[in-house]
């Protein structure tokens, strides 16, 4: 049976590069994004990744293609500014896209991976490792995602599930409105992540920074 990967945030940036690399192998790929996108050979599922019904639809599509063995949580959004400048909508957007989406897709697939085998990759950020000025809500969401990932790894011990946390630094993607010359190429980061997925050894955490 064909192996299938689900990748959230697959319409652009790092998520797109990971999805394309996985599709270059022997896997079918289901890409999840807020808006429909056309990127053969990736199967597109349109919806908000922080909604449980989006995760359920993505799993249903993936099951029709084969055996789900990989989940990459790469959906995310950033709203930046000093503490005290965030309205309710900005806080909700950051928490939902970076934390809630990660939790819901893991909840949908972790029980299956524990018994049948599978790899979960949660793309975090260096903002999950250190507090940064003007990124208080983003850091809160990423620290939460890191805590969830570490707890998931503890639960996965002794099972067939593998849990990988990836904390990349700034990348040259549409995520940032102001791009810097020292930003990393998302294609290179995607190659490191897919290599970790393919390795038979259990890679627990990857920190990538220039």
WOLINKA-V898548 format. One record per backbone hydrogen bond with DSSP energy under -1.0 kcal/mol. CO is the residue of the C=O (numbers start at 0). NH is the residue of the N-H. E is the energy in kcal/mol with one decimal. If there is no record, write none. Layout:
<<CO	NH	E> <CO	NH	E>>
This chain:
<<1	66	-3.4> <2	27	-2.3> <3	68	-2.6> <3	69	-1.5> <4	29	-3.1> <5	71	-3.0> <6	31	-2.8> <11	15	-1.4> <12	16	-1.8> <13	17	-2.6> <14	18	-2.5> <15	19	-2.5> <16	20	-2.1> <17	21	-2.6> <18	22	-2.2> <19	23	-1.3> <27	4	-2.6> <28	42	-2.8> <29	6	-2.6> <30	44	-2.8> <31	8	-1.4> <31	9	-2.0> <32	46	-2.8> <38	41	-2.8> <42	30	-3.0> <44	32	-1.9> <47	50	-1.8> <50	53	-1.0> <50	54	-1.5> <51	55	-2.2> <52	56	-2.2> <53	57	-2.4> <54	58	-2.3> <55	59	-2.2> <56	60	-2.5> <57	61	-2.4> <58	62	-2.5> <59	63	-1.3> <61	65	-1.4> <66	3	-2.5> <68	118	-2.8> <69	5	-2.3> <70	120	-3.1> <71	7	-2.5> <72	122	-2.4> <81	84	-1.9> <86	90	-2.2> <87	91	-2.6> <88	92	-2.4> <89	93	-2.1> <90	94	-2.5> <91	95	-2.8> <92	96	-2.1> <93	97	-1.9> <94	98	-2.1> <94	99	-2.0> <95	100	-2.4> <98	102	-2.4> <99	103	-2.8> <100	104	-2.1> <101	105	-2.0> <102	106	-2.9> <103	107	-1.6> <104	108	-1.1> <105	109	-3.5> <108	112	-2.4> <109	113	-2.4> <110	114	-1.0> <111	115	-3.0> <112	116	-1.7> <113	159	-2.0> <117	161	-2.6> <118	70	-2.5> <119	163	-3.1> <120	72	-3.0> <121	165	-2.2> <124	127	-2.2> <125	128	-1.6> <125	129	-1.2> <131	134	-1.5> <133	80	-1.9> <134	138	-3.3> <135	139	-2.1> <136	140	-2.3> <137	141	-2.5> <138	142	-3.2> <139	143	-2.0> <140	144	-2.2> <141	145	-2.2> <142	146	-2.4> <143	147	-2.5> <144	148	-2.3> <145	149	-2.5> <146	150	-2.1> <147	151	-2.4> <148	152	-2.3> <149	153	-1.8> <150	154	-2.1> <151	155	-1.8> <155	158	-2.6> <159	117	-1.4> <161	119	-3.0> <163	121	-2.7> <164	205	-2.8> <165	123	-3.8> <166	207	-1.9> <167	125	-1.5> <169	183	-2.6> <170	172	-1.9> <172	175	-1.6> <179	182	-1.5> <183	171	-2.9> <184	188	-1.6> <185	189	-2.7> <186	190	-1.9> <187	191	-1.6> <188	192	-2.2> <189	193	-2.8> <190	194	-2.0> <191	195	-1.8> <192	196	-1.9> <193	197	-2.2> <194	198	-1.5> <203	164	-2.4> <205	166	-3.3> <207	168	-2.0>>
